[in-house]
Amino acid sequence: MNDFKAAIFRFSKVFVPNRCEFCGEVTELHNTVCPDCLSLPVINPPLCRSCGCARKDCKCDNKAEYKQIVAPYYYKDNVVLAVHRYKSSDMRFLSARFARDMAKTANDNYSDISFDTVTFVLMTKLSSFKRDIISRKFLRKSLRRYLKYR
């Protein structure tokens, strides 16, 4: 019976291929991440608590408008592609990976802080388009599940 299930699984992937859980590219049969996303620009501790960057990369002089900022990746390379695909190409399935990585960063680096809300920093004035608002709400819902918010 296991051989039959494996054959059905492989056949189904012809019509619904695996996609990278970070950027949405089609991946190999048993991979969850594409080769380009294996080396994402991760933000490594120790972190600046004002801007969320690694302390060695921090240039904020602690003048951020937020008390704490949490980000698992620097916004460059495939991270930019993934965010644009999530917002513009209606690839909402990417929110699971985003939320999981954000929650891990918050739990690993900020376990001493009790966050009272999850919000997002708008990058431009134009980012209030309806699709951007919907994608932020969807990600916030996924993230709250991982952080055990109500």
matplotlib code that plots the C-alpha trace (Angstrom):
import matplotlib.pyplot as plt

x = [0.0, 2.9, 4.1, 0.6, 0.5, 3.9, 2.9, -0.3, 1.8, 4.3, 1.4, -0.3, 2.8, 2.6, -0.5, 0.2, 4.0, 5.9, 6.6, 9.3, 7.7, 9.6, 9.5, 6.9, 9.2, 8.6, 11.0, 12.1, 9.7, 10.8, 12.3, 10.4, 12.9, 14.4, 18.2, 18.1, 16.4, 18.7, 21.1, 18.7, 20.1, 19.3, 19.7, 21.9, 22.1, 23.0, 20.3, 19.7, 16.5, 15.5, 15.9, 16.0, 19.3, 22.4, 24.3, 27.3, 25.1, 23.1, 23.1, 20.0, 21.6, 18.5, 16.1, 13.4, 9.8, 9.0, 10.0, 11.0, 11.3, 11.5, 12.7, 14.1, 15.7, 17.3, 15.1, 17.3, 17.9, 15.2, 13.5, 12.4, 11.1, 9.2, 7.6, 6.6, 5.1, 3.3, 1.7, 1.3, 0.8, -1.7, 0.6, -0.9, 0.6, 3.9, 2.5, 3.1, 6.8, 7.0, 5.0, 7.0, 10.3, 9.1, 7.8, 11.0, 13.0, 10.7, 10.9, 14.6, 15.7, 12.9, 11.7, 12.0, 9.5, 5.8, 4.5, 1.1, 0.5, 1.6, 1.9, 3.7, 5.9, 4.6, 7.5, 5.8, 2.7, 1.5, 1.6, -2.0, -3.4, -6.2, -4.1, -1.3, -3.8, -5.3, -1.8, -0.8, -4.0, -3.5, 0.1, -0.8, -3.4, -0.8, 1.8, -0.6, -1.2, 2.6, 2.9, -0.3, -2.1, -5.9]
y = [0.0, 2.4, 2.1, 2.9, 6.0, 7.1, 6.7, 8.8, 11.4, 11.7, 11.8, 14.6, 16.7, 16.8, 19.0, 20.6, 21.0, 21.7, 25.3, 26.9, 27.8, 31.1, 32.6, 30.4, 29.0, 25.5, 23.1, 19.5, 16.8, 16.5, 20.0, 22.6, 25.5, 26.3, 26.5, 30.4, 30.5, 28.2, 31.1, 33.9, 37.1, 36.1, 38.6, 37.0, 38.0, 40.0, 42.3, 46.0, 46.3, 49.5, 48.7, 44.9, 44.6, 42.7, 45.0, 44.9, 46.2, 48.8, 52.4, 53.6, 55.3, 54.0, 56.6, 54.2, 55.1, 51.6, 50.2, 46.8, 45.6, 41.9, 40.8, 37.4, 38.5, 41.6, 43.0, 42.1, 39.3, 36.6, 38.2, 41.1, 38.7, 36.7, 39.7, 41.1, 37.7, 37.4, 40.9, 41.2, 37.6, 36.4, 33.7, 33.7, 30.2, 32.0, 33.6, 30.3, 30.4, 34.2, 33.8, 30.8, 32.6, 35.8, 33.9, 32.0, 35.2, 36.8, 33.8, 33.3, 36.9, 38.6, 36.0, 38.5, 40.8, 40.4, 41.8, 43.3, 43.7, 42.6, 45.4, 46.2, 49.1, 50.7, 51.1, 53.8, 55.9, 53.9, 50.6, 51.2, 49.6, 47.1, 44.0, 45.2, 45.6, 42.1, 40.4, 42.1, 41.0, 37.4, 37.4, 38.9, 36.2, 33.5, 35.1, 35.4, 31.7, 31.0, 33.7, 32.5, 35.8, 36.0]
z = [0.0, 0.7, -2.9, -4.2, -2.0, -3.1, -6.8, -6.2, -4.4, -7.3, -9.9, -8.0, -8.0, -11.8, -11.4, -8.1, -7.8, -4.6, -4.0, -2.0, 1.3, 1.3, -2.2, -4.0, -6.7, -7.9, -6.1, -6.3, -5.2, -1.6, -1.0, 1.0, 0.1, -3.3, -3.7, -3.8, -0.4, 1.4, 2.2, 3.1, 4.8, 8.4, 11.2, 13.8, 17.5, 19.4, 18.1, 18.5, 20.4, 18.6, 14.9, 15.0, 13.0, 14.3, 16.6, 14.2, 11.4, 13.5, 12.3, 14.1, 17.2, 19.1, 17.5, 16.3, 16.8, 18.1, 21.4, 20.0, 16.4, 15.4, 12.0, 11.0, 7.8, 6.2, 3.4, 0.4, -2.1, -2.1, 0.9, -1.3, -4.0, -1.4, 0.1, -3.3, -4.3, -1.1, -1.5, -5.2, -6.5, -3.9, -2.6, 0.9, 1.6, 2.1, 5.3, 7.2, 6.7, 7.4, 10.6, 11.8, 11.2, 12.9, 15.9, 16.3, 16.2, 18.8, 21.1, 20.7, 21.1, 23.0, 25.5, 28.3, 26.7, 26.8, 23.5, 23.6, 19.9, 16.5, 14.0, 10.7, 9.7, 6.4, 4.0, 1.9, 1.8, -1.1, 0.9, 2.1, -1.0, -0.3, -1.2, 1.1, 4.0, 3.3, 3.2, 6.5, 8.2, 7.0, 8.2, 11.5, 12.0, 11.3, 13.5, 16.5, 16.3, 16.8, 19.5, 21.3, 21.1, 21.2]

ax = plt.figure().add_subplot(projection="3d")
ax.plot(x, y, z, "-o")
ax.set_aspect("equal")
plt.show()
